[in-house]
Amino acid sequence: MRNLFLDTNVIIDVLADRKPFSEPSSKLFAYAEQGKLNLFISALSYSNIYYIIKKTCSHKQMLSLLRDLDAITITLDVTGQIIKNSINANFKDFEDSIQYNAALSNKKVEAIITRDTKDFRNNDIAVFTPNEVLSMIEGNVS
């Protein structure tokens, strides 16, 4: 598994160093920096990340974090069609529906990585926690 879509909570875990969640999520970013993984995120994640983390740092620091994020991830657009699909999907959380449909929009994406797997029950794509996907990746590396 090489092409992974990151839910916003996984990204925030790393950027805000939310323990104990940041450690496995940080490993995914390390693998991406080494060229072993391609990490996809939705354009929607940027505003959510900014809003949540901005409470703990300056605007200038936030833009630096977002530049770093952009350098090691592939951003998927959130189109009108993705919004329509998200509105009509059977998700309890609309933001999760947008993330899910953004991931589905790119045929390279093999799985969604999130801490909230229960929120992604529509299984047209595999869904794993950071720990689960790391076990699979590191099991294949050994």
N, C-alpha and C positions, 0 to 999 in steps of 0.2 A: 504494500500500500504506500503510494508515493504522493498522491494529490489529495490533500485534506482541507476541508472547509472548517474554519474556527468560528464557533459561536462567540458572541461578544464577551460572555462571562469568562471564557478562557483567556482572552486577550487582556481583560482588565485584571485578572488574577496575576498575570506577569507584570504588567505596567505599574500596578499599585502594590505589588509584592504581597498579595493576600495569602498569608500562611494558613493552612499547610498546602493550599491549592497551587501556589505559584511554582513549586518545585517541578512537578511533572509537566506542567504547561511550559515552563522555561526550557525543558529538555526538547520539546517540539520545536521551539524557536531556534535552539542550538543546532538541531538537525537541519533546519531550513538554511541557516547561515553556512553550514558545511555543504550545502547542495544535495543533501540526502532526501529532503522533502520539499514539496511545493505547498505553501500555505495560502489558501484563498480566504478572503473575507469580503463581506458586502460593504458597499459604500455607506450604508446605514450605520454600520458599526462606528465609523469615525465620529459622528455627532454624539452617539451614546457614550462613547469612551471619553470624549471631551467633557461632556456634561458631568459625568460621574467623577472623573479624576481631577477635574479643574478645581474642585473643592479643596484639594491638598497642595496645589502648586500654581504657579503663575501662568498667564497666557503664553508667554515666551517659552517656558518649560514644556507646556502642553504641545505647542507646535513642534518643538524639537522631538518629543516623544512620537508624535504622529508622523514626522518625517522618517524617523528610524523604523517605525512600523511599516510605512509605505515601501521602504527600501527592501524589506525581506518578505513581503507578502504580495499577493496578486489580488487587486481589488476588482470585485464583480459589480457591475452597475445594477442599480435597482430601477427597473423600467416600469412603465405603465402596465405592461402585461404581468409582470411579477406582482405588482400591487393588486391587480384584478384577481390573479390566481390566489393570492394571500387572503383577500376578502372572502373568496368562495371556498377556501379550504376549511377543514374542520379542526381548527386549532383554538384552544382556549386563550392563548396569548398571541395577540396580533404581531408583535415584534418577532416572536419565534416563527410565525408563519412566513413573514417576509424573509427571515434568514433561511428557512427551509427552501422556499421557492427560489431564492437567489442561488443557493447551492445546486439545486436541480437544473438551473439555467445553463450550467457549464458541464458539458459531458465528460470532462476530465476528472471532475470531483468524484472521489471514490467513497468518501464518508464525511459525515458531520461530526466534529469533536465538540462536546459540550459537557458541563457538569450536570445539566438538567435533562437527562435522556428521556425521562417520562414525558416531557413536553413535546417530544418529537416522535409521536406514535405512528405517523403516516410513513410507512417504511418503503418508499420507492428508492431509498438510499440508506446505506448502513449508518448507524449512529453509535458512537462510542464515547466513553469518558477519556480524558487524557491518560489515565493509568491503564485502561484497557488497550488503547492503541499503542502505547509504549511497550506493553507486554508483547504485543504481536510484532512490533517493529524490532525490538531488541531480541526477541526469540528468533527472528529470521537472521539477525546479524551474527548471533553466536554460532 
